[in-house]
Amino acid sequence: MNEDIWGSADEAVVPPSTYFGRVDFDMYYCVLQKGEKTPPVFDPQQHREQDRRTNITVTITPLSSAPRQFITERRLIAESREWAGIVLPSIKALGLSTRELNNRWVRYEMVPTGRKYTKDGIEKESTTFKFLQVYTDEADAERAAAEFYGGGGGANEPEPANEALAATNNAERETALRFLPGIVAMAGGDEAKLATMLAQQPLLAKYFTVRSPEVQALLNAELEMATPF
């Protein structure tokens, strides 16, 4: 057996989930108070200046072509390791400020923050945004997404002799794709359960497994929506 495969097994990591969408920031000065899920607005008449923090609500709107139209929203504190150590450096790596990235179409990953939390008795790892690319408009982002997910043509275009078969397969695949969000939602974030459910659906099993990018995107979206702020 190739020795490289042993190293691959020993060094394997779960790849980050990659998405495309429009990012919007909403900010206000706040103070952190125990038991308050939404930090109250900073009031210089009531609060100490050294207690002032910056609340940032990050909202991601998906591409029009996304199989599931959900909006991702997270509240972060700028003076935190999550923002200052992960999110902000990724913005600066693009040569932009937060203001300049606002309302722009982007490619981003959800990467681990190092923070753990427990949901339904299961320990999970919190994730946050890492911005990788910015686009001129939604059409530009759509083209990038199609290329990234393997739908951009070129080597993926069917041979002329197989065009009729390819058209049939593409139509079947599109039909299967429309059923994916519901199946993933029913699995409740359980990959083993999802794998079984996919295998029991011949049309879905023909084109997708739990490792398919489309399935992983939906699965991770389910987990992200369940992640507390």
N, C-alpha and C positions, 0 to 999 in steps of 0.2 A: 504494500500500500504506500502511496506517495507520502513522504514524511511531512509535506506541507499541510496535509489535511489534519494531522494531529495538532499542529500549531494553530490551525484555523479553529479547531474545536476548543482548544484551551484559551484562545483569545477572543472568542465570539462575544459580541455585544448586540443588544437589540437596536436596530437602526432607528434614528429619529423619524417621526412621522412628518411628511412634507405636505404643505398645503399652499393654495393660492387664494388671494382675496384682497379686499380693500381695507386698509387699516385707518382707524380714526381714534384720536386721543381726546379725552375730555378731562380737564384738570381743575383742582381747587386746593387751596391751603386748608389743612385740617389739623386736628389733634387726635391722638390715639387714646381711646378710653376703653378699659376692660369691659367686655360684655356688649360692646357696640359693633355690630357687623358692618355698618356703614359709618365711617369716622365722621364726627360732626365737624362743621365748618369752623376754622380757626377764627376766634374773635379776640383781637388785641386788648379789648376791655376786660376780658374774662381770663384769657390764657397767657401763660408765659411765652415769651418769644422763643426761648430755647426748646419749647415743646412743639413748635410749629413743624408740620410735615407736609409733603406734597402728595395728594391723592391723585392717581392717574387711572382712569378707566380706559382700557384698551378694547376696542370693538373691531371685530373682523367680519366683513360681509363677504360671502362666498361669490365666486364667479357665477354668471348666469347659467353656465353649462354644468355646474356642480350637481351630482346626482341627488344630493340632499341639501335643501336650502335652509340651513340653520345659521344663526349668527352667534359667534363666539364672543363672550364678554368676560373680561377679568378686571378686577380692581387690584392695583399694586400701589405700594408706597415707594416713591422715588428714592428715599433715603433707606433703601433695603438692599441686601445682597442680590436679591432676585433681579431688581431693576438695574442697580448700579454695576452689578457684576456680570450680568448675562444679557439683558435686553438692550441696555444703553450701549455697551461696546459693539453689539451687532449693528446698531444704527450708525454709529461712528465709523464702522468698517466700510459702510456704503458711502462715506464721505458726506453724510447728511446730519442735520440736527433733527431733534424730535419735531420741531415745527415744520421742517421741510419734508419730513416723511408723512406728516398728517394728510389724510385723504388721498393717499397714493395706493396704487395696486402693487402687490408684493408677492414674493415667494418666501415662505417662512417654514421653520421647523418648530415642533414642540419638543424641547429638550429638558432633561431632568434638572431640578433645582438642588437636589440633595436632601430636600425635606420629605419626610415620610408622614403619612397619615393613615388612619384605619377607617375603612368603610365596610359595613356588614361583616365585621370580624376579620377582614382581610387587609393586610398591610399593603399600601400602594405608595408609589412615588409621585410626588407633585412635579408638574412640568410647567414650562413657561416659554415665551416667544423668543425665537432667535431669527432675526430677519436676514435673508440671504441675497435678495435681488429686488430691485424696484423697476417698475415698468411705466411707460409713457401714458398708457390708458388701458382700459379693460380688454380691448381687442389684442393689444400687445401681450397682455398677461394670458389671454386665452390661447394664443399661438404657443407661448412658452409652456403652458400646461399640457397642451396636446403633444408637444415634442417630449416633455418630461415623462408623461405617462404612456408613451409609445404610440400615440395616435397621430403623429405628424406626417405620415406618408413615407416616401423614400423606400427604405428596405422593407417597410411594412405593406407596401402596395401589392396587390395580387398580381400574379403572372396573367397575361392576356387569356390563356387557355382556361384559367380557373376563375375568371371574373364572375360568372353566374353563380358558382358555388360560393365564392367569397361574399357576394352580395347577400345570399341566403344566410350565410354564417353571421355576417354583420347585423342583419335584421334580427336574427335569433339572439345574438349577444346583447343588442340594445333592449330587447324585451326582457332578457334575464336581468340586465342591469337595473331595470325599473323595479324589480322585485327585491333587490338587495337591501335597501334601507329598512324595509319592514322585517325581513328575516334577521338582520343584525340587531334591530331594536328588540325583537322577541328573545334573542339570545341573552340580552341583558349584560353584555360585556364578557360573557364566558366563552372563551375561544374553543374549548372542547365541545361545548354544547352547540356552538355555531358550526363547527366542522361537521358534526353529526347532522345538523339540520340541512346544511348545504348538500351533503352526500345523499340525503333522502329526496332531493329535488333534482331529477335528471337534467333539466334544462340549465339550472344553476351550476350543477356539478360539471357540466360540459365545458363551462367557460371560467369558473371561479373556484378558488380554494381559500382557506383562511389567510394564506400568504399573498393572495393577489393584491396589488396596490389599491384597487378600488375598495376591496373588503377591509383592508387595513385602515384606510382613510376613514371609512364609516365606523369601524370598531373603535378606533382611537377617538373619534369625535364623540361617541357614546361615553367613553371614559372621561374625556375632557369636560363634558357637560356635567358629569357627576362630581368633578373635582371642586372642593370648597375653595374659597378665596383665601 
